[in-house]
Amino acid sequence: MSQSNTPVPLLDLKAQYATIRQEIREAIDNVIESQYFILGPEVAALEEEIAAYSQCKFGIGVSSGTDALLISLMAIDLKPGDEVVTTPYTFFATAGSIARLGAKPVFVDIDPVTYNIDPSGIEAAITERTRAILPVHLYGQMADVDPIMEIARRHNLLVIEDAAQAIGSEYKGRRAGSVGHLGTFSFFPSKNLGAFGDGGMVTANDPALADRVKLLRNHGYRPKYYNKVVGGNFRLDAIQAAVLRVKLKHLDQWSQARRQNAETYRRLFDESGLVVDSVEELDRKPAVLLPREAPESRHIYNQFVIRIPNRDAVKTALKEDGIGSEIYYPVPLHLQECFAELAHHAGDFPASEKAAAQTLALPIYPELTEHMQRAVVTAITHHLHP
Ligand SMILES: *Cc1c(COP(=O)(O)O)cnc(C)c1O
């Protein structure tokens, strides 16, 4: 076992905080002095800024990315027994939110190259109970939204984009969250725009839908204590909004640094001579498949995810070297115990299952140095040959 000299964490939030400490402390202090902690002017300002950043008319700050999904599905009045078409290869909350409303997630397998839902499988999954399509922009690259919107139009369905990992990413110049009827974002600390706790945002262009989300966010009352619909507490804190407003000013630069790091990985892995071009080649020899950028998209690399045949062994060896990596996600959602009643089996969504077995996310955060990236590539190259 080789011992790498350079420990490399998967993510180093302290390194980022060190560059903005003063600005952040002032912003938080302003909120403390105002003693205005829930919603209010900081949240309203953030909503406008995120909406503008995401090329949307409206932004509604909410309590998390999960709640952004849940409240969006509530806003379209999703009912028990309704169906929503989505991907099984995503974070649990995507399908969990559908199930929490008594509706049924109907899975469609992914494109093995981009890891996003394969639009060519969507039409066959639509029934008379289908209400919406919920594509996920996984790892920071937008799903193929043009055909998805076209299918939705033909079948009179709504589209909710799960953009939790994709703030600022683009598809033919259009930003994540601006294409569908609603877009959902997460400010979980490890996302490209991370709060100092939980937070999220829903984006919309339709005023009626945006208003519906806003109503539901605060118990469905309007005016106060006169409840029109059953909503909940989905509110965003002013301190989180203040932190996010500071960070938003740096986001383009951070996303650019992530893209730059991705380029550096490509160069370093190319030098290793282990890179292959297709998933099939991985079956034949120990090699590395790098993430693919679709020509129409601007990837923001919330994650830099490679594929390797002996993934679990390599991950363990990297850990011994002090190099962080993570599996997003080890069990596709159709095989999760909680969805047993959907009666899926191994083999139902082969591209998702194979991705779950072979993908590994490497450190890609903006403050990463080339020296550290070289240590990651050297270690992987070394461990790939068992
Ligand atoms: C992070 C994430 C969520 C949930 O966001 P939280 O803020 O953690 O609730 C939902 N969907 C995807 C794809 C995510 O990556």
The ligand as an SDF file (V2000), in Angstrom:
LIG
                    3D

 15 15  0  0  0  0  0  0  0  0999 V2000
  -28.9460   17.9460   -1.5720 C   0  0  0  0  0  0  0  0  0  0  0  0
  -30.0390   17.4580   -2.4490 C   0  0  0  0  0  0  0  0  0  0  0  0
  -31.3860   17.5480   -2.0770 C   0  0  0  0  0  0  0  0  0  0  0  0
  -31.8390   17.9200   -0.7000 C   0  0  0  0  0  0  0  0  0  0  0  0
  -31.3750   19.1080   -0.2150 O   0  0  0  0  0  0  0  0  0  0  0  0
  -31.3270   19.3850    1.3810 P   0  0  0  0  0  0  0  0  0  0  0  0
  -31.0650   20.8470    1.4420 O   0  0  0  0  0  0  0  0  0  0  0  0
  -30.2170   18.5530    1.9210 O   0  0  0  0  0  0  0  0  0  0  0  0
  -32.6380   19.0150    1.9500 O   0  0  0  0  0  0  0  0  0  0  0  0
  -32.3490   17.1680   -2.9920 C   0  0  0  0  0  0  0  0  0  0  0  0
  -32.0170   16.6910   -4.1970 N   0  0  0  0  0  0  0  0  0  0  0  0
  -30.7360   16.5670   -4.5780 C   0  0  0  0  0  0  0  0  0  0  0  0
  -30.4300   16.0470   -5.9490 C   0  0  0  0  0  0  0  0  0  0  0  0
  -29.7050   16.9260   -3.7160 C   0  0  0  0  0  0  0  0  0  0  0  0
  -28.4360   16.7640   -4.1000 O   0  0  0  0  0  0  0  0  0  0  0  0
  1  2  1  0
  2  3  1  0
  2 14  2  0
  3  4  1  0
  3 10  2  0
  4  5  1  0
  5  6  1  0
  6  7  2  0
  6  8  1  0
  6  9  1  0
 10 11  1  0
 11 12  2  0
 12 13  1  0
 12 14  1  0
 14 15  1  0
M  END
$$$$
